[in-house]
Amino acid sequence: MSSTHWSAEGWRKSSYSADAPDNACVELAQTPDATILLRESDEPHTVIATTPAALRALTRAVKAGRFDHLSR
């Protein structure tokens, strides 16, 4: 998606994220057709597009610990 430019308007980040310049976090936005966009704040031109259902499934899997083994 590097050829598509998404407006900075509408991007949201967690209230747990500090506003320090060196503090990177994941940001989310939603397009008019309900596509969910994700990006890393320190790489704003790299955007991942997904569906609400896929994001819910990922969130559930993370909360359930299904990826915990990757950090060991």
C-alpha positions as CSV (number, residue, x, y, z in Angstrom):
1,M,0.0,0.0,0.0
2,S,3.0,2.3,-0.1
3,S,1.6,4.0,-3.3
4,T,-1.6,5.0,-1.5
5,H,-1.5,8.1,0.7
6,W,-3.8,8.0,3.7
7,S,-4.8,11.2,5.4
8,A,-3.4,11.8,8.9
9,E,-6.9,12.8,9.8
10,G,-8.8,10.0,11.6
11,W,-5.8,8.0,12.9
12,R,-6.2,7.0,16.5
13,K,-3.7,5.6,19.0
14,S,-4.2,4.1,22.4
15,S,-4.6,6.4,25.3
16,Y,-1.8,4.4,26.9
17,S,0.7,5.7,24.4
18,A,2.7,8.7,25.5
19,D,3.3,11.6,23.2
20,A,7.1,11.5,23.4
21,P,8.7,11.8,20.0
22,D,10.6,8.5,20.4
23,N,7.5,6.6,21.6
24,A,6.3,4.4,18.7
25,C,2.8,2.9,18.8
26,V,0.3,1.3,16.5
27,E,-2.3,3.6,15.1
28,L,-5.7,2.7,13.7
29,A,-8.1,4.4,11.2
30,Q,-11.2,3.3,9.4
31,T,-12.1,4.1,5.8
32,P,-15.7,5.0,4.6
33,D,-16.1,1.4,3.4
34,A,-15.3,0.1,6.9
35,T,-11.7,-1.1,6.0
36,I,-9.5,-1.0,9.0
37,L,-6.1,0.6,8.5
38,L,-3.1,-0.1,10.8
39,R,0.3,1.6,10.9
40,E,3.3,2.1,13.2
41,S,3.6,5.7,14.2
42,D,7.3,5.8,13.3
43,E,6.6,4.3,9.8
44,P,3.4,6.2,8.9
45,H,3.7,5.5,5.2
46,T,3.5,1.7,5.7
47,V,-0.1,0.9,6.1
48,I,-1.8,-2.5,6.5
49,A,-5.5,-2.8,5.5
50,T,-7.8,-5.4,7.0
51,T,-11.4,-6.1,7.8
52,P,-13.1,-5.5,11.1
53,A,-13.7,-9.3,11.4
54,A,-10.0,-10.1,10.8
55,L,-8.9,-7.5,13.4
56,R,-11.4,-8.9,16.0
57,A,-10.0,-12.4,15.4
58,L,-6.4,-11.2,15.8
59,T,-7.3,-9.3,19.0
60,R,-9.0,-12.4,20.4
61,A,-6.0,-14.6,19.6
62,V,-3.5,-12.1,21.2
63,K,-5.7,-11.9,24.3
64,A,-5.9,-15.7,24.5
65,G,-2.1,-15.9,24.4
66,R,-1.9,-17.8,21.1
67,F,1.2,-15.8,20.1
68,D,3.0,-15.8,23.5
69,H,5.5,-18.5,22.3
70,L,6.8,-16.1,19.7
71,S,8.4,-13.9,22.3
72,R,10.4,-16.6,24.0
